[in-house]
Amino acid sequence: MRRRSKAPTSPLPQREGIDPVRVRLPEDPEGVWGTVREHLLSRYADAIGAGQVEEMLLGGRFVGADGPVGGDEPYTVGRYLWFHRDFPAETPVPFPIGVVHRDERIVVADKPHFLATMPRGRHVTETALARLRRELGLPHLQPAHRLDRLTAGLVLCVVRPEDRGAYQTLFRDRLVRKEYEAVAPYDPAVGLPVTVRSRIEKERGVMAAREVPGEPNSESRIALVERRGGLGRYRLVPETGRTHQLRVHMNALGLPILHDPIYPEVREDGPEDFSRPLQLLARTVEFTDPVTGSELRLESRLRLSGLA
């Protein structure tokens, strides 16, 4: 089997902290693509629009290793092209992103509520990754894990591509101890501390995850830290990392996290209410650095407002 050669470095710089799209022209077994234009229209007419593809070609926005690519150039299997998509309009998240630790290998950021960790769907430039790349001047920065968009707190990012695997492995192998904090209703009938184990499943395209019968695939330890009137501050320690796990488990206890737009009921989609952030915070991370062997324990500087 012929090995694919390594892709060349992009001739386009990042735009607003976002990498250009890279395209490798594939095999054409039916011989239908005589020119670059014919392939790009076939590939992107639905996603971008045929008219937009034509405008991008005329504007020199499709670029090869040697410069702008003309639509009438012959189709060449294996050739690499790059281009920048037009970013969707995004509502700016009006909170800064902090940094609690930075060295030559990692950046541990304090992500605010409402800011996605990395580009996905309609959140592209208003993401922690794009902001950090721009603000810190670190174009190769990548997150080692994800933190839910509505959750605030610590996100570990890797500075150099060659170190990424070592830090991603920490999270894959559950070698990072994470502790969260939440504000939720207080109910004296709920016996705490408690360890919640259940099977959580989430269907693609469905906002809410759900608990179903079967072998547990999630585990959370939950304890009450403080009570003020009808609200409590809770310490949450996830032993697994299922989607929305802590939110699902708190809701199952009858203690839905304050301002949760999904649990117990999915609210109608609408403009973000930045005055009512989900009261869930990734408070601490603790791990052994896989490169230096040093023990690190880092704490968020953010504070939940629900009991302020």
C-alpha positions in Angstrom: 0.0 0.0 0.0 1.3 3.4 -1.0 1.8 5.7 2.0 0.3 9.1 1.8 3.0 11.9 1.9 2.9 14.3 4.8 0.8 17.4 4.0 2.8 20.5 3.4 2.6 23.5 5.6 -0.3 25.8 4.9 0.7 28.9 2.9 -2.3 30.8 4.6 -1.9 32.1 8.1 -4.6 31.7 10.7 -7.5 34.2 10.6 -8.9 35.3 13.9 -7.2 32.3 15.5 -8.8 29.8 13.1 -6.8 27.5 10.8 -7.6 27.5 7.1 -9.5 24.5 5.7 -7.1 22.0 4.0 -8.3 20.1 1.0 -6.5 17.1 -0.6 -7.8 16.4 -4.1 -9.0 12.7 -4.1 -8.9 10.0 -6.6 -11.3 10.5 -9.5 -12.2 7.0 -10.6 -14.9 8.2 -13.1 -12.8 11.0 -14.5 -15.5 13.6 -14.1 -13.3 16.4 -12.7 -11.3 17.9 -15.5 -10.6 21.1 -13.7 -10.2 22.3 -10.1 -13.4 24.3 -10.5 -15.4 21.2 -11.4 -14.3 19.4 -8.3 -14.8 22.3 -5.9 -18.3 22.9 -7.2 -19.1 19.2 -6.7 -17.6 19.2 -3.2 -18.8 22.5 -1.8 -21.9 23.7 -3.9 -24.3 22.5 -1.1 -22.2 23.6 1.9 -21.0 27.0 0.6 -23.0 27.6 -2.6 -22.0 27.4 -6.2 -22.0 31.2 -6.6 -19.8 31.6 -3.5 -17.3 29.0 -4.8 -17.1 30.9 -8.1 -16.5 34.2 -6.2 -13.8 32.6 -4.1 -12.0 31.3 -7.1 -12.2 34.7 -8.8 -10.9 36.3 -5.7 -7.9 34.0 -5.4 -9.2 32.6 -2.0 -8.3 29.0 -2.9 -4.6 28.7 -2.5 -2.1 26.0 -3.4 1.5 25.6 -2.2 2.6 27.9 -4.9 -0.1 30.6 -4.6 -3.7 31.2 -5.7 -5.4 28.5 -7.7 -7.4 29.2 -10.9 -10.6 27.3 -11.5 -9.5 26.3 -15.0 -6.3 24.6 -13.8 -6.2 20.8 -14.5 -7.4 18.5 -11.8 -4.4 16.8 -10.2 -5.0 13.9 -7.7 -3.2 14.4 -4.4 -2.8 18.2 -4.7 -3.3 20.2 -1.6 -5.4 23.4 -1.5 -6.3 25.7 1.4 -9.0 28.3 2.0 -10.7 30.2 4.7 -14.4 29.8 5.2 -16.5 32.9 5.9 -17.2 32.8 9.6 -20.8 33.0 10.9 -21.9 36.1 12.7 -21.5 35.4 16.5 -22.6 37.3 19.6 -19.5 38.2 21.6 -19.3 36.5 25.0 -18.8 39.5 27.3 -16.4 37.8 29.7 -12.6 37.7 29.6 -10.7 34.4 29.6 -8.1 34.1 32.2 -4.8 32.1 32.5 -4.0 30.4 35.8 -0.8 28.6 34.6 1.5 29.0 31.6 4.8 27.4 30.7 6.6 26.3 27.5 4.4 23.2 27.2 0.9 24.0 28.5 -1.6 26.8 29.2 -4.3 26.2 31.8 -7.1 28.7 31.0 -10.0 29.9 33.1 -12.8 29.6 30.6 -15.9 31.8 31.3 -19.5 30.6 31.0 -21.0 30.6 27.5 -17.6 30.3 25.7 -17.2 27.0 23.7 -13.8 25.3 24.2 -13.1 24.9 20.5 -14.7 25.8 17.1 -17.8 23.7 16.4 -21.1 24.5 14.6 -22.1 28.2 15.1 -19.4 28.9 17.6 -16.1 29.5 15.8 -14.2 32.7 16.6 -16.0 33.1 19.9 -14.3 30.1 21.4 -11.6 29.7 24.1 -9.2 28.2 21.6 -9.5 31.1 19.1 -9.3 33.7 21.8 -6.2 32.2 23.4 -4.4 31.8 20.1 -5.0 35.5 19.3 -4.4 36.9 22.8 -1.3 34.8 23.7 0.2 34.6 20.2 0.3 30.8 20.2 -1.0 29.6 16.8 -0.4 25.9 17.5 -2.3 25.8 20.8 -4.8 23.0 21.1 -7.0 21.8 24.0 -6.2 18.5 25.6 -9.8 18.0 26.5 -13.2 19.7 26.3 -15.3 21.6 28.8 -19.0 22.1 28.1 -19.8 25.6 26.6 -22.1 26.5 29.5 -19.7 25.4 32.2 -17.0 27.7 33.4 -13.5 26.8 34.7 -10.2 25.1 33.9 -9.2 23.9 30.5 -5.7 22.5 29.8 -4.3 23.4 26.4 -1.0 22.2 24.8 1.4 24.7 23.3 3.4 22.4 21.0 2.0 19.7 18.7 4.6 17.2 19.7 3.4 17.3 23.3 -0.3 17.0 22.6 -0.5 13.2 22.8 1.1 13.0 26.2 -1.4 15.4 27.8 -4.4 14.0 25.9 -3.5 10.6 27.2 -3.8 11.9 30.8 -7.5 12.6 30.2 -8.1 9.5 28.2 -6.7 7.3 30.9 -8.4 9.3 33.7 -5.2 10.4 35.3 -6.4 13.9 35.9 -8.4 14.4 39.2 -11.1 17.1 38.5 -13.3 18.7 41.1 -16.3 20.8 40.2 -18.5 23.2 42.2 -22.2 23.8 41.7 -25.0 25.8 43.1 -28.4 24.0 43.3 -31.5 23.8 45.5 -31.0 22.5 49.0 -33.2 19.5 50.0 -32.7 18.0 53.5 -34.4 14.8 52.3 -31.4 14.1 49.9 -28.8 12.1 51.8 -25.3 13.5 51.2 -22.5 12.8 50.5 -23.5 10.3 47.9 -21.9 8.4 45.0 -24.2 8.3 42.0 -23.7 5.6 39.4 -25.9 5.2 36.3 -25.9 4.5 32.6 -26.0 7.8 30.6 -26.7 7.9 26.8 -27.0 10.9 24.5 -28.4 10.7 21.0 -26.9 12.9 18.3 -29.1 15.9 17.6 -30.9 15.6 21.0 -29.9 18.3 23.5 -30.5 16.3 26.7 -28.7 13.2 27.8 -30.7 10.6 29.7 -30.3 7.8 32.2 -31.3 4.4 30.9 -31.3 0.9 32.4 -28.1 -1.1 32.0 -24.6 -1.4 33.2 -23.4 2.0 34.7 -21.0 3.9 32.6 -20.9 7.0 34.8 -20.0 7.8 38.4 -20.0 11.0 40.4 -19.3 11.8 44.0 -21.5 14.7 45.3 -21.3 16.5 48.7 -22.9 19.5 50.2 -20.3 22.2 51.1 -22.5 25.1 52.2 -26.2 26.0 52.6 -27.8 29.4 52.4 -31.6 29.3 52.6 -33.0 27.2 49.9 -29.8 26.9 48.0 -26.6 24.9 48.5 -23.1 24.9 47.3 -22.0 21.4 46.2 -18.6 19.7 45.5 -18.8 17.3 42.5 -16.1 14.8 41.7 -16.6 12.9 38.4 -14.9 9.6 38.2 -16.0 9.3 34.5 -16.6 11.8 31.8 -19.9 11.2 30.1 -21.6 14.1 28.3 -23.5 16.4 30.8 -22.8 13.8 33.5 -22.8 16.1 36.5 -25.9 17.9 35.3 -27.7 14.6 34.7 -26.7 13.2 38.1 -27.7 16.4 40.1 -31.0 16.5 38.3 -31.6 12.8 39.1 -31.1 13.6 42.8 -33.8 16.3 42.5 -31.2 19.0 42.7 -31.0 20.5 39.2 -28.1 23.0 38.9 -29.2 26.6 39.0 -29.9 28.2 35.6 -29.5 24.9 33.7 -31.3 25.4 30.4 -31.7 21.7 29.7 -32.3 19.9 33.0 -34.9 19.2 34.1 -36.6 20.8 31.1 -35.2 22.0 27.8 -35.9 25.7 27.4 -36.9 27.2 24.1 -33.9 28.4 22.0 -33.3 32.1 22.1 -30.8 34.8 22.8 -28.2 34.1 25.4 -29.0 35.5 28.9 -25.5 36.3 30.1 -26.9 37.4 33.5 -28.0 33.8 34.2 -25.0 31.5 33.7 -25.2 27.8 34.5 -23.9 27.5 38.1 -21.3 24.9 37.4 -17.6 25.5 37.7 -14.6 23.2 36.9 -12.8 24.3 40.1 -9.6 22.3 40.3 -7.4 20.0 38.2 -4.6 17.8 39.7 -2.2 15.7 37.7 1.4 14.6 37.3 3.0 16.4 34.4 3.9 13.6 31.9 6.9 15.6 30.6 8.5 16.9 33.8 7.1 14.4 36.4 6.1 17.3 38.7 2.8 17.3 40.6 0.4 20.1 39.6 -2.7 21.3 41.4 -4.4 24.3 39.8 -7.5 26.2 41.0 -9.9 28.4 39.1 -10.0 32.1 40.0 -13.7 32.3 38.9 -16.5 32.3 41.4 -20.1 31.2 41.0 -22.7 34.0 41.5 -25.6 31.9 42.7 -24.7 32.2 46.4 -22.9 35.5 46.2 
